[in-house]
Amino acid sequence: MKFLKSVREEMKIVTWPSKKQLKKDVSTVIQTTLLFALFFGVVDYGINLIIKLFV
């Protein structure tokens, strides 16, 4: 129970982001994920074409 009490006390100290900041951060994560997916998709397609040329 000492652990749970410690967790509860620690959670009171945590500074949570505002709704505006949270939306901005989530938007950034989604955009970055989509850009990486697009990049790796293009690279994969290009490598696939190169391999097909040699096979």
All heavy atoms as atom14 arrays in JSON, in Angstrom:
{
  "sequence": "MKFLKSVREEMKIVTWPSKKQLKKDVSTVIQTTLLFALFFGVVDYGINLIIKLFV",
  "atom14_mask": [
    [1, 1, 1, 1, 1, 1, 1, 1, 0, 0, 0, 0, 0, 0],
    [1, 1, 1, 1, 1, 1, 1, 1, 1, 0, 0, 0, 0, 0],
    [1, 1, 1, 1, 1, 1, 1, 1, 1, 1, 1, 0, 0, 0],
    [1, 1, 1, 1, 1, 1, 1, 1, 0, 0, 0, 0, 0, 0],
    [1, 1, 1, 1, 1, 1, 1, 1, 1, 0, 0, 0, 0, 0],
    [1, 1, 1, 1, 1, 1, 0, 0, 0, 0, 0, 0, 0, 0],
    [1, 1, 1, 1, 1, 1, 1, 0, 0, 0, 0, 0, 0, 0],
    [1, 1, 1, 1, 1, 1, 1, 1, 1, 1, 1, 0, 0, 0],
    [1, 1, 1, 1, 1, 1, 1, 1, 1, 0, 0, 0, 0, 0],
    [1, 1, 1, 1, 1, 1, 1, 1, 1, 0, 0, 0, 0, 0],
    [1, 1, 1, 1, 1, 1, 1, 1, 0, 0, 0, 0, 0, 0],
    [1, 1, 1, 1, 1, 1, 1, 1, 1, 0, 0, 0, 0, 0],
    [1, 1, 1, 1, 1, 1, 1, 1, 0, 0, 0, 0, 0, 0],
    [1, 1, 1, 1, 1, 1, 1, 0, 0, 0, 0, 0, 0, 0],
    [1, 1, 1, 1, 1, 1, 1, 0, 0, 0, 0, 0, 0, 0],
    [1, 1, 1, 1, 1, 1, 1, 1, 1, 1, 1, 1, 1, 1],
    [1, 1, 1, 1, 1, 1, 1, 0, 0, 0, 0, 0, 0, 0],
    [1, 1, 1, 1, 1, 1, 0, 0, 0, 0, 0, 0, 0, 0],
    [1, 1, 1, 1, 1, 1, 1, 1, 1, 0, 0, 0, 0, 0],
    [1, 1, 1, 1, 1, 1, 1, 1, 1, 0, 0, 0, 0, 0],
    [1, 1, 1, 1, 1, 1, 1, 1, 1, 0, 0, 0, 0, 0],
    [1, 1, 1, 1, 1, 1, 1, 1, 0, 0, 0, 0, 0, 0],
    [1, 1, 1, 1, 1, 1, 1, 1, 1, 0, 0, 0, 0, 0],
    [1, 1, 1, 1, 1, 1, 1, 1, 1, 0, 0, 0, 0, 0],
    [1, 1, 1, 1, 1, 1, 1, 1, 0, 0, 0, 0, 0, 0],
    [1, 1, 1, 1, 1, 1, 1, 0, 0, 0, 0, 0, 0, 0],
    [1, 1, 1, 1, 1, 1, 0, 0, 0, 0, 0, 0, 0, 0],
    [1, 1, 1, 1, 1, 1, 1, 0, 0, 0, 0, 0, 0, 0],
    [1, 1, 1, 1, 1, 1, 1, 0, 0, 0, 0, 0, 0, 0],
    [1, 1, 1, 1, 1, 1, 1, 1, 0, 0, 0, 0, 0, 0],
    [1, 1, 1, 1, 1, 1, 1, 1, 1, 0, 0, 0, 0, 0],
    [1, 1, 1, 1, 1, 1, 1, 0, 0, 0, 0, 0, 0, 0],
    [1, 1, 1, 1, 1, 1, 1, 0, 0, 0, 0, 0, 0, 0],
    [1, 1, 1, 1, 1, 1, 1, 1, 0, 0, 0, 0, 0, 0],
    [1, 1, 1, 1, 1, 1, 1, 1, 0, 0, 0, 0, 0, 0],
    [1, 1, 1, 1, 1, 1, 1, 1, 1, 1, 1, 0, 0, 0],
    [1, 1, 1, 1, 1, 0, 0, 0, 0, 0, 0, 0, 0, 0],
    [1, 1, 1, 1, 1, 1, 1, 1, 0, 0, 0, 0, 0, 0],
    [1, 1, 1, 1, 1, 1, 1, 1, 1, 1, 1, 0, 0, 0],
    [1, 1, 1, 1, 1, 1, 1, 1, 1, 1, 1, 0, 0, 0],
    [1, 1, 1, 1, 0, 0, 0, 0, 0, 0, 0, 0, 0, 0],
    [1, 1, 1, 1, 1, 1, 1, 0, 0, 0, 0, 0, 0, 0],
    [1, 1, 1, 1, 1, 1, 1, 0, 0, 0, 0, 0, 0, 0],
    [1, 1, 1, 1, 1, 1, 1, 1, 0, 0, 0, 0, 0, 0],
    [1, 1, 1, 1, 1, 1, 1, 1, 1, 1, 1, 1, 0, 0],
    [1, 1, 1, 1, 0, 0, 0, 0, 0, 0, 0, 0, 0, 0],
    [1, 1, 1, 1, 1, 1, 1, 1, 0, 0, 0, 0, 0, 0],
    [1, 1, 1, 1, 1, 1, 1, 1, 0, 0, 0, 0, 0, 0],
    [1, 1, 1, 1, 1, 1, 1, 1, 0, 0, 0, 0, 0, 0],
    [1, 1, 1, 1, 1, 1, 1, 1, 0, 0, 0, 0, 0, 0],
    [1, 1, 1, 1, 1, 1, 1, 1, 0, 0, 0, 0, 0, 0],
    [1, 1, 1, 1, 1, 1, 1, 1, 1, 0, 0, 0, 0, 0],
    [1, 1, 1, 1, 1, 1, 1, 1, 0, 0, 0, 0, 0, 0],
    [1, 1, 1, 1, 1, 1, 1, 1, 1, 1, 1, 0, 0, 0],
    [1, 1, 1, 1, 1, 1, 1, 0, 0, 0, 0, 0, 0, 0]
  ],
  "atom14_positions": [
    [[0.82, -1.2, 0.0], [0.0, 0.0, 0.0], [0.86, 1.25, 0.0], [0.41, 2.29, -0.45], [-0.92, 0.0, 1.2], [-1.98, -1.13, 1.17], [-2.75, -1.32, -0.42], [-4.26, -0.49, -0.18], [0.0, 0.0, 0.0], [0.0, 0.0, 0.0], [0.0, 0.0, 0.0], [0.0, 0.0, 0.0], [0.0, 0.0, 0.0], [0.0, 0.0, 0.0]],
    [[2.07, 1.12, 0.5], [2.97, 2.28, 0.51], [3.25, 2.73, -0.93], [3.32, 3.93, -1.21], [4.27, 1.91, 1.22], [5.22, 3.06, 1.38], [6.45, 2.64, 2.17], [7.38, 3.82, 2.34], [8.59, 3.47, 3.06], [0.0, 0.0, 0.0], [0.0, 0.0, 0.0], [0.0, 0.0, 0.0], [0.0, 0.0, 0.0], [0.0, 0.0, 0.0]],
    [[3.39, 1.75, -1.83], [3.64, 2.07, -3.23], [2.48, 2.88, -3.82], [2.69, 3.88, -4.5], [3.85, 0.78, -4.03], [3.92, 1.01, -5.51], [5.04, 1.56, -6.09], [2.85, 0.68, -6.32], [5.11, 1.78, -7.45], [2.9, 0.88, -7.68], [4.04, 1.43, -8.26], [0.0, 0.0, 0.0], [0.0, 0.0, 0.0], [0.0, 0.0, 0.0]],
    [[1.25, 2.44, -3.58], [0.08, 3.14, -4.13], [-0.04, 4.55, -3.57], [-0.4, 5.48, -4.28], [-1.19, 2.34, -3.86], [-1.3, 1.01, -4.6], [-2.57, 0.28, -4.18], [-1.25, 1.21, -6.09], [0.0, 0.0, 0.0], [0.0, 0.0, 0.0], [0.0, 0.0, 0.0], [0.0, 0.0, 0.0], [0.0, 0.0, 0.0], [0.0, 0.0, 0.0]],
    [[0.27, 4.7, -2.31], [0.24, 6.03, -1.7], [1.29, 6.93, -2.36], [1.02, 8.1, -2.65], [0.5, 5.92, -0.19], [0.43, 7.24, 0.52], [0.66, 7.07, 2.01], [0.61, 8.43, 2.71], [0.9, 8.33, 4.13], [0.0, 0.0, 0.0], [0.0, 0.0, 0.0], [0.0, 0.0, 0.0], [0.0, 0.0, 0.0], [0.0, 0.0, 0.0]],
    [[2.45, 6.37, -2.61], [3.51, 7.12, -3.26], [3.1, 7.52, -4.68], [3.37, 8.64, -5.11], [4.79, 6.27, -3.3], [5.8, 6.91, -4.02], [0.0, 0.0, 0.0], [0.0, 0.0, 0.0], [0.0, 0.0, 0.0], [0.0, 0.0, 0.0], [0.0, 0.0, 0.0], [0.0, 0.0, 0.0], [0.0, 0.0, 0.0], [0.0, 0.0, 0.0]],
    [[2.47, 6.61, -5.39], [2.0, 6.91, -6.75], [0.97, 8.02, -6.72], [1.02, 8.96, -7.53], [1.41, 5.65, -7.42], [0.69, 6.0, -8.71], [2.5, 4.62, -7.68], [0.0, 0.0, 0.0], [0.0, 0.0, 0.0], [0.0, 0.0, 0.0], [0.0, 0.0, 0.0], [0.0, 0.0, 0.0], [0.0, 0.0, 0.0], [0.0, 0.0, 0.0]],
    [[0.04, 7.96, -5.79], [-1.0, 8.99, -5.68], [-0.38, 10.36, -5.41], [-0.75, 11.37, -6.02], [-1.97, 8.63, -4.56], [-3.18, 9.52, -4.54], [-4.21, 9.13, -3.49], [-4.27, 7.7, -3.27], [-4.46, 7.13, -2.07], [-4.62, 7.88, -1.01], [-4.5, 5.83, -1.94], [0.0, 0.0, 0.0], [0.0, 0.0, 0.0], [0.0, 0.0, 0.0]],
    [[0.6, 10.4, -4.52], [1.27, 11.67, -4.21], [2.03, 12.2, -5.42], [2.03, 13.4, -5.7], [2.22, 11.48, -3.03], [1.52, 11.27, -1.71], [2.5, 10.93, -0.58], [3.72, 11.01, -0.81], [2.02, 10.6, 0.51], [0.0, 0.0, 0.0], [0.0, 0.0, 0.0], [0.0, 0.0, 0.0], [0.0, 0.0, 0.0], [0.0, 0.0, 0.0]],
    [[2.67, 11.31, -6.14], [3.43, 11.71, -7.32], [2.51, 12.23, -8.42], [2.86, 13.17, -9.13], [4.24, 10.51, -7.83], [5.4, 10.87, -8.71], [6.47, 11.7, -8.04], [6.75, 11.51, -6.83], [7.03, 12.58, -8.73], [0.0, 0.0, 0.0], [0.0, 0.0, 0.0], [0.0, 0.0, 0.0], [0.0, 0.0, 0.0], [0.0, 0.0, 0.0]],
    [[1.34, 11.63, -8.58], [0.4, 12.07, -9.6], [-0.14, 13.48, -9.32], [-0.52, 14.19, -10.25], [-0.76, 11.09, -9.72], [-0.36, 9.74, -10.31], [0.34, 9.86, -11.95], [-1.11, 10.19, -12.89], [0.0, 0.0, 0.0], [0.0, 0.0, 0.0], [0.0, 0.0, 0.0], [0.0, 0.0, 0.0], [0.0, 0.0, 0.0], [0.0, 0.0, 0.0]],
    [[-0.15, 13.89, -8.08], [-0.59, 15.24, -7.73], [0.44, 16.28, -8.17], [0.09, 17.42, -8.43], [-0.83, 15.35, -6.22], [-2.04, 14.58, -5.75], [-2.19, 14.69, -4.25], [-3.36, 13.84, -3.75], [-3.48, 13.87, -2.29], [0.0, 0.0, 0.0], [0.0, 0.0, 0.0], [0.0, 0.0, 0.0], [0.0, 0.0, 0.0], [0.0, 0.0, 0.0]],
    [[1.69, 15.85, -8.28], [2.77, 16.76, -8.65], [2.88, 16.93, -10.17], [3.36, 17.94, -10.66], [4.12, 16.23, -8.09], [4.05, 16.16, -6.56], [5.28, 17.09, -8.53], [5.25, 15.47, -5.94], [0.0, 0.0, 0.0], [0.0, 0.0, 0.0], [0.0, 0.0, 0.0], [0.0, 0.0, 0.0], [0.0, 0.0, 0.0], [0.0, 0.0, 0.0]],
    [[2.37, 15.95, -10.91], [2.49, 15.96, -12.37], [1.8, 17.18, -12.96], [0.69, 17.55, -12.56], [1.87, 14.68, -12.97], [1.84, 14.74, -14.49], [2.64, 13.46, -12.51], [0.0, 0.0, 0.0], [0.0, 0.0, 0.0], [0.0, 0.0, 0.0], [0.0, 0.0, 0.0], [0.0, 0.0, 0.0], [0.0, 0.0, 0.0], [0.0, 0.0, 0.0]],
    [[2.46, 17.81, -13.93], [1.87, 18.93, -14.65], [1.33, 18.4, -15.97], [2.09, 17.93, -16.82], [2.93, 20.02, -14.93], [3.52, 20.41, -13.7], [2.31, 21.21, -15.62], [0.0, 0.0, 0.0], [0.0, 0.0, 0.0], [0.0, 0.0, 0.0], [0.0, 0.0, 0.0], [0.0, 0.0, 0.0], [0.0, 0.0, 0.0], [0.0, 0.0, 0.0]],
    [[0.03, 18.45, -16.15], [-0.6, 17.92, -17.34], [-0.67, 19.01, -18.41], [-0.86, 20.18, -18.1], [-2.0, 17.41, -17.02], [-1.98, 16.29, -16.03], [-2.2, 16.38, -14.7], [-1.65, 14.93, -16.28], [-2.06, 15.15, -14.12], [-1.71, 14.24, -15.06], [-1.31, 14.22, -17.44], [-1.45, 12.88, -14.97], [-1.07, 12.86, -17.33], [-1.14, 12.21, -16.11]],
    [[-0.54, 18.65, -19.68], [-0.62, 19.66, -20.74], [-2.04, 20.19, -20.89], [-3.01, 19.5, -20.58], [-0.2, 18.89, -22.01], [-0.47, 17.46, -21.7], [-0.28, 17.31, -20.22], [0.0, 0.0, 0.0], [0.0, 0.0, 0.0], [0.0, 0.0, 0.0], [0.0, 0.0, 0.0], [0.0, 0.0, 0.0], [0.0, 0.0, 0.0], [0.0, 0.0, 0.0]],
    [[-2.13, 21.41, -21.4], [-3.44, 21.99, -21.66], [-4.07, 21.29, -22.86], [-3.4, 20.57, -23.61], [-3.31, 23.48, -21.95], [-2.62, 23.67, -23.18], [0.0, 0.0, 0.0], [0.0, 0.0, 0.0], [0.0, 0.0, 0.0], [0.0, 0.0, 0.0], [0.0, 0.0, 0.0], [0.0, 0.0, 0.0], [0.0, 0.0, 0.0], [0.0, 0.0, 0.0]],
    [[-5.36, 21.51, -23.04], [-6.07, 20.88, -24.15], [-5.47, 21.34, -25.49], [-5.31, 20.55, -26.42], [-7.55, 21.26, -24.08], [-8.46, 20.34, -24.81], [-9.91, 20.72, -24.55], [-10.77, 19.47, -24.56], [-12.17, 19.77, -24.29], [0.0, 0.0, 0.0], [0.0, 0.0, 0.0], [0.0, 0.0, 0.0], [0.0, 0.0, 0.0], [0.0, 0.0, 0.0]],
    [[-5.13, 22.61, -25.57], [-4.55, 23.17, -26.79], [-3.2, 22.52, -27.08], [-2.92, 22.13, -28.22], [-4.39, 24.68, -26.62], [-3.86, 25.38, -27.84], [-3.77, 26.87, -27.61], [-3.2, 27.58, -28.82], [-3.07, 29.03, -28.6], [0.0, 0.0, 0.0], [0.0, 0.0, 0.0], [0.0, 0.0, 0.0], [0.0, 0.0, 0.0], [0.0, 0.0, 0.0]],
    [[-2.35, 22.39, -26.08], [-1.04, 21.78, -26.26], [-1.17, 20.3, -26.62], [-0.44, 19.8, -27.46], [-0.2, 21.94, -24.99], [1.22, 21.43, -25.13], [2.03, 22.21, -26.15], [1.93, 23.42, -26.23], [2.82, 21.51, -26.94], [0.0, 0.0, 0.0], [0.0, 0.0, 0.0], [0.0, 0.0, 0.0], [0.0, 0.0, 0.0], [0.0, 0.0, 0.0]],
    [[-2.12, 19.62, -26.0], [-2.34, 18.2, -26.29], [-2.76, 18.0, -27.74], [-2.25, 17.11, -28.43], [-3.4, 17.64, -25.34], [-3.69, 16.15, -25.46], [-2.44, 15.34, -25.13], [-4.82, 15.76, -24.54], [0.0, 0.0, 0.0], [0.0, 0.0, 0.0], [0.0, 0.0, 0.0], [0.0, 0.0, 0.0], [0.0, 0.0, 0.0], [0.0, 0.0, 0.0]],
    [[-3.67, 18.85, -28.23], [-4.1, 18.76, -29.62], [-2.92, 19.0, -30.57], [-2.78, 18.31, -31.58], [-5.21, 19.76, -29.91], [-6.55, 19.36, -29.34], [-7.61, 20.39, -29.69], [-8.95, 20.02, -29.09], [-9.99, 21.02, -29.41], [0.0, 0.0, 0.0], [0.0, 0.0, 0.0], [0.0, 0.0, 0.0], [0.0, 0.0, 0.0], [0.0, 0.0, 0.0]],
    [[-2.1, 19.98, -30.24], [-0.94, 20.29, -31.07], [0.03, 19.11, -31.1], [0.53, 18.73, -32.16], [-0.23, 21.53, -30.52], [0.96, 21.96, -31.32], [1.62, 23.18, -30.72], [2.91, 23.49, -31.46], [3.73, 24.46, -30.76], [0.0, 0.0, 0.0], [0.0, 0.0, 0.0], [0.0, 0.0, 0.0], [0.0, 0.0, 0.0], [0.0, 0.0, 0.0]],
    [[0.29, 18.51, -29.96], [1.22, 17.39, -29.88], [0.68, 16.17, -30.63], [1.42, 15.49, -31.35], [1.5, 17.02, -28.42], [2.29, 18.09, -27.69], [2.87, 18.98, -28.35], [2.34, 18.03, -26.44], [0.0, 0.0, 0.0], [0.0, 0.0, 0.0], [0.0, 0.0, 0.0], [0.0, 0.0, 0.0], [0.0, 0.0, 0.0], [0.0, 0.0, 0.0]],
    [[-0.61, 15.88, -30.47], [-1.22, 14.74, -31.17], [-1.17, 14.97, -32.67], [-0.85, 14.06, -33.45], [-2.67, 14.51, -30.69], [-3.4, 13.55, -31.6], [-2.67, 14.01, -29.26], [0.0, 0.0, 0.0], [0.0, 0.0, 0.0], [0.0, 0.0, 0.0], [0.0, 0.0, 0.0], [0.0, 0.0, 0.0], [0.0, 0.0, 0.0], [0.0, 0.0, 0.0]],
    [[-1.44, 16.19, -33.11], [-1.39, 16.53, -34.53], [0.02, 16.33, -35.07], [0.2, 15.78, -36.17], [-1.83, 17.98, -34.73], [-1.65, 18.37, -36.06], [0.0, 0.0, 0.0], [0.0, 0.0, 0.0], [0.0, 0.0, 0.0], [0.0, 0.0, 0.0], [0.0, 0.0, 0.0], [0.0, 0.0, 0.0], [0.0, 0.0, 0.0], [0.0, 0.0, 0.0]],
    [[1.02, 16.74, -34.33], [2.41, 16.57, -34.75], [2.77, 15.1, -34.88], [3.42, 14.69, -35.85], [3.36, 17.26, -33.74], [3.03, 18.65, -33.67], [4.81, 17.1, -34.15], [0.0, 0.0, 0.0], [0.0, 0.0, 0.0], [0.0, 0.0, 0.0], [0.0, 0.0, 0.0], [0.0, 0.0, 0.0], [0.0, 0.0, 0.0], [0.0, 0.0, 0.0]],
    [[2.34, 14.3, -33.93], [2.63, 12.86, -33.98], [1.97, 12.22, -35.19], [2.59, 11.42, -35.91], [2.18, 12.16, -32.67], [2.21, 10.65, -32.82], [3.04, 12.6, -31.51], [0.0, 0.0, 0.0], [0.0, 0.0, 0.0], [0.0, 0.0, 0.0], [0.0, 0.0, 0.0], [0.0, 0.0, 0.0], [0.0, 0.0, 0.0], [0.0, 0.0, 0.0]],
    [[0.72, 12.57, -35.46], [0.0, 12.0, -36.6], [0.67, 12.42, -37.92], [0.88, 11.58, -38.81], [-1.49, 12.38, -36.57], [-2.18, 11.68, -35.4], [-2.17, 12.04, -37.89], [-3.59, 12.15, -35.14], [0.0, 0.0, 0.0], [0.0, 0.0, 0.0], [0.0, 0.0, 0.0], [0.0, 0.0, 0.0], [0.0, 0.0, 0.0], [0.0, 0.0, 0.0]],
    [[1.02, 13.69, -38.05], [1.67, 14.18, -39.26], [3.02, 13.49, -39.47], [3.34, 13.07, -40.6], [1.87, 15.69, -39.19], [0.6, 16.48, -39.31], [0.83, 17.97, -39.08], [1.95, 18.42, -38.89], [-0.25, 18.73, -39.09], [0.0, 0.0, 0.0], [0.0, 0.0, 0.0], [0.0, 0.0, 0.0], [0.0, 0.0, 0.0], [0.0, 0.0, 0.0]],
    [[3.79, 13.37, -38.42], [5.1, 12.72, -38.53], [4.95, 11.26, -38.92], [5.69, 10.75, -39.77], [5.86, 12.83, -37.19], [5.97, 14.22, -36.83], [7.25, 12.23, -37.28], [0.0, 0.0, 0.0], [0.0, 0.0, 0.0], [0.0, 0.0, 0.0], [0.0, 0.0, 0.0], [0.0, 0.0, 0.0], [0.0, 0.0, 0.0], [0.0, 0.0, 0.0]],
    [[3.98, 10.58, -38.33], [3.74, 9.18, -38.66], [3.36, 9.03, -40.13], [3.86, 8.12, -40.82], [2.62, 8.61, -37.77], [3.0, 8.76, -36.4], [2.36, 7.15, -38.06], [0.0, 0.0, 0.0], [0.0, 0.0, 0.0], [0.0, 0.0, 0.0], [0.0, 0.0, 0.0], [0.0, 0.0, 0.0], [0.0, 0.0, 0.0], [0.0, 0.0, 0.0]],
    [[2.49, 9.9, -40.63], [2.08, 9.83, -42.03], [3.25, 10.11, -42.97], [3.4, 9.45, -44.0], [0.92, 10.79, -42.3], [-0.41, 10.42, -41.65], [-1.44, 11.53, -41.88], [-0.92, 9.1, -42.16], [0.0, 0.0, 0.0], [0.0, 0.0, 0.0], [0.0, 0.0, 0.0], [0.0, 0.0, 0.0], [0.0, 0.0, 0.0], [0.0, 0.0, 0.0]],
    [[4.08, 11.08, -42.61], [5.25, 11.39, -43.45], [6.22, 10.22, -43.5], [6.75, 9.89, -44.56], [5.95, 12.66, -42.94], [5.25, 13.97, -43.26], [5.94, 15.14, -42.57], [5.22, 14.2, -44.75], [0.0, 0.0, 0.0], [0.0, 0.0, 0.0], [0.0, 0.0, 0.0], [0.0, 0.0, 0.0], [0.0, 0.0, 0.0], [0.0, 0.0, 0.0]],
    [[6.47, 9.6, -42.35], [7.36, 8.43, -42.33], [6.76, 7.28, -43.14], [7.48, 6.6, -43.87], [7.64, 7.98, -40.89], [8.83, 8.66, -40.27], [8.64, 9.68, -39.35], [10.12, 8.3, -40.6], [9.72, 10.31, -38.78], [11.22, 8.92, -40.04], [11.02, 9.94, -39.12], [0.0, 0.0, 0.0], [0.0, 0.0, 0.0], [0.0, 0.0, 0.0]],
    [[5.46, 7.06, -43.02], [4.81, 6.0, -43.77], [4.93, 6.26, -45.27], [5.24, 5.35, -46.05], [3.34, 5.88, -43.38], [0.0, 0.0, 0.0], [0.0, 0.0, 0.0], [0.0, 0.0, 0.0], [0.0, 0.0, 0.0], [0.0, 0.0, 0.0], [0.0, 0.0, 0.0], [0.0, 0.0, 0.0], [0.0, 0.0, 0.0], [0.0, 0.0, 0.0]],
    [[4.72, 7.49, -45.69], [4.85, 7.86, -47.09], [6.29, 7.67, -47.57], [6.54, 7.09, -48.63], [4.41, 9.32, -47.3], [4.51, 9.86, -48.71], [3.54, 9.1, -49.63], [4.2, 11.34, -48.72], [0.0, 0.0, 0.0], [0.0, 0.0, 0.0], [0.0, 0.0, 0.0], [0.0, 0.0, 0.0], [0.0, 0.0, 0.0], [0.0, 0.0, 0.0]],
    [[7.24, 8.14, -46.77], [8.66, 8.0, -47.13], [9.04, 6.54, -47.3], [9.63, 6.15, -48.31], [9.53, 8.66, -46.05], [11.0, 8.38, -46.23], [11.73, 9.03, -47.21], [11.64, 7.46, -45.42], [13.08, 8.77, -47.39], [12.99, 7.19, -45.59], [13.71, 7.84, -46.57], [0.0, 0.0, 0.0], [0.0, 0.0, 0.0], [0.0, 0.0, 0.0]],
    [[8.71, 5.71, -46.32], [9.08, 4.3, -46.4], [8.33, 3.59, -47.52], [8.85, 2.65, -48.14], [8.88, 3.59, -45.06], [9.93, 3.96, -44.06], [9.59, 4.57, -42.87], [11.26, 3.69, -44.3], [10.55, 4.91, -41.94], [12.25, 4.03, -43.37], [11.89, 4.64, -42.19], [0.0, 0.0, 0.0], [0.0, 0.0, 0.0], [0.0, 0.0, 0.0]],
    [[7.1, 4.01, -47.81], [6.36, 3.43, -48.91], [7.03, 3.73, -50.24], [7.17, 2.85, -51.1], [0.0, 0.0, 0.0], [0.0, 0.0, 0.0], [0.0, 0.0, 0.0], [0.0, 0.0, 0.0], [0.0, 0.0, 0.0], [0.0, 0.0, 0.0], [0.0, 0.0, 0.0], [0.0, 0.0, 0.0], [0.0, 0.0, 0.0], [0.0, 0.0, 0.0]],
    [[7.47, 4.97, -50.43], [8.15, 5.36, -51.66], [9.49, 4.62, -51.78], [9.83, 4.1, -52.86], [8.37, 6.9, -51.72], [9.31, 7.29, -52.85], [7.02, 7.6, -51.85], [0.0, 0.0, 0.0], [0.0, 0.0, 0.0], [0.0, 0.0, 0.0], [0.0, 0.0, 0.0], [0.0, 0.0, 0.0], [0.0, 0.0, 0.0], [0.0, 0.0, 0.0]],
    [[10.24, 4.55, -50.71], [11.52, 3.85, -50.73], [11.31, 2.36, -51.04], [12.02, 1.77, -51.85], [12.28, 4.03, -49.39], [13.48, 3.09, -49.31], [12.72, 5.47, -49.23], [0.0, 0.0, 0.0], [0.0, 0.0, 0.0], [0.0, 0.0, 0.0], [0.0, 0.0, 0.0], [0.0, 0.0, 0.0], [0.0, 0.0, 0.0], [0.0, 0.0, 0.0]],
    [[10.32, 1.76, -50.42], [10.01, 0.35, -50.65], [9.63, 0.12, -52.11], [10.09, -0.84, -52.75], [8.88, -0.1, -49.73], [8.55, -1.57, -49.88], [9.48, -2.4, -49.82], [7.36, -1.89, -50.06], [0.0, 0.0, 0.0], [0.0, 0.0, 0.0], [0.0, 0.0, 0.0], [0.0, 0.0, 0.0], [0.0, 0.0, 0.0], [0.0, 0.0, 0.0]],
    [[8.81, 0.99, -52.65], [8.4, 0.88, -54.05], [9.61, 1.0, -54.97], [9.76, 0.24, -55.92], [7.35, 1.96, -54.37], [6.83, 1.9, -55.78], [5.95, 0.9, -56.17], [7.22, 2.84, -56.72], [5.47, 0.84, -57.47], [6.75, 2.79, -58.02], [5.89, 1.79, -58.39], [5.41, 1.73, -59.67], [0.0, 0.0, 0.0], [0.0, 0.0, 0.0]],
    [[10.49, 1.96, -54.69], [11.68, 2.16, -55.5], [12.61, 0.95, -55.46], [13.12, 0.5, -56.5], [0.0, 0.0, 0.0], [0.0, 0.0, 0.0], [0.0, 0.0, 0.0], [0.0, 0.0, 0.0], [0.0, 0.0, 0.0], [0.0, 0.0, 0.0], [0.0, 0.0, 0.0], [0.0, 0.0, 0.0], [0.0, 0.0, 0.0], [0.0, 0.0, 0.0]],
    [[12.84, 0.43, -54.27], [13.7, -0.75, -54.14], [13.07, -1.94, -54.86], [13.77, -2.72, -55.52], [13.96, -1.07, -52.65], [14.85, 0.02, -52.04], [14.61, -2.43, -52.49], [15.02, -0.08, -50.54], [0.0, 0.0, 0.0], [0.0, 0.0, 0.0], [0.0, 0.0, 0.0], [0.0, 0.0, 0.0], [0.0, 0.0, 0.0], [0.0, 0.0, 0.0]],
    [[11.75, -2.06, -54.76], [11.04, -3.15, -55.43], [11.23, -3.05, -56.96], [11.45, -4.05, -57.63], [9.57, -3.11, -55.07], [8.85, -4.37, -55.41], [9.46, -5.37, -55.75], [7.53, -4.33, -55.31], [0.0, 0.0, 0.0], [0.0, 0.0, 0.0], [0.0, 0.0, 0.0], [0.0, 0.0, 0.0], [0.0, 0.0, 0.0], [0.0, 0.0, 0.0]],
    [[11.14, -1.84, -57.5], [11.35, -1.65, -58.94], [12.78, -2.02, -59.34], [13.0, -2.67, -60.38], [11.07, -0.2, -59.34], [9.61, 0.23, -59.39], [9.5, 1.7, -59.74], [8.84, -0.62, -60.39], [0.0, 0.0, 0.0], [0.0, 0.0, 0.0], [0.0, 0.0, 0.0], [0.0, 0.0, 0.0], [0.0, 0.0, 0.0], [0.0, 0.0, 0.0]],
    [[13.76, -1.61, -58.55], [15.15, -1.92, -58.85], [15.38, -3.42, -58.83], [16.06, -3.97, -59.71], [16.09, -1.18, -57.85], [16.03, 0.32, -58.1], [17.52, -1.7, -57.97], [16.72, 1.15, -57.04], [0.0, 0.0, 0.0], [0.0, 0.0, 0.0], [0.0, 0.0, 0.0], [0.0, 0.0, 0.0], [0.0, 0.0, 0.0], [0.0, 0.0, 0.0]],
    [[14.83, -4.1, -57.86], [14.99, -5.56, -57.77], [14.34, -6.23, -58.97], [14.91, -7.18, -59.54], [14.41, -6.08, -56.44], [15.28, -5.64, -55.28], [14.27, -7.6, -56.47], [14.72, -5.95, -53.91], [0.0, 0.0, 0.0], [0.0, 0.0, 0.0], [0.0, 0.0, 0.0], [0.0, 0.0, 0.0], [0.0, 0.0, 0.0], [0.0, 0.0, 0.0]],
    [[13.17, -5.76, -59.4], [12.49, -6.36, -60.55], [13.3, -6.18, -61.83], [13.23, -6.99, -62.74], [11.09, -5.76, -60.71], [10.09, -6.32, -59.74], [8.71, -5.78, -60.01], [7.73, -6.37, -59.02], [6.36, -5.9, -59.27], [0.0, 0.0, 0.0], [0.0, 0.0, 0.0], [0.0, 0.0, 0.0], [0.0, 0.0, 0.0], [0.0, 0.0, 0.0]],
    [[14.08, -5.09, -61.94], [14.91, -4.87, -63.12], [16.01, -5.93, -63.23], [16.41, -6.31, -64.33], [15.54, -3.47, -63.08], [14.62, -2.3, -63.36], [15.37, -0.99, -63.14], [14.08, -2.37, -64.78], [0.0, 0.0, 0.0], [0.0, 0.0, 0.0], [0.0, 0.0, 0.0], [0.0, 0.0, 0.0], [0.0, 0.0, 0.0], [0.0, 0.0, 0.0]],
    [[16.53, -6.35, -62.11], [17.63, -7.31, -62.1], [17.18, -8.76, -62.06], [17.97, -9.66, -62.33], [18.56, -7.03, -60.91], [19.33, -5.75, -61.06], [19.03, -4.65, -60.27], [20.33, -5.63, -62.01], [19.73, -3.46, -60.41], [21.03, -4.44, -62.16], [20.72, -3.35, -61.36], [0.0, 0.0, 0.0], [0.0, 0.0, 0.0], [0.0, 0.0, 0.0]],
    [[15.95, -9.0, -61.77], [15.47, -10.4, -61.67], [14.68, -10.79, -62.89], [14.1, -10.13, -63.63], [14.61, -10.59, -60.4], [13.99, -11.97, -60.37], [15.46, -10.37, -59.19], [0.0, 0.0, 0.0], [0.0, 0.0, 0.0], [0.0, 0.0, 0.0], [0.0, 0.0, 0.0], [0.0, 0.0, 0.0], [0.0, 0.0, 0.0], [0.0, 0.0, 0.0]]
  ]
}
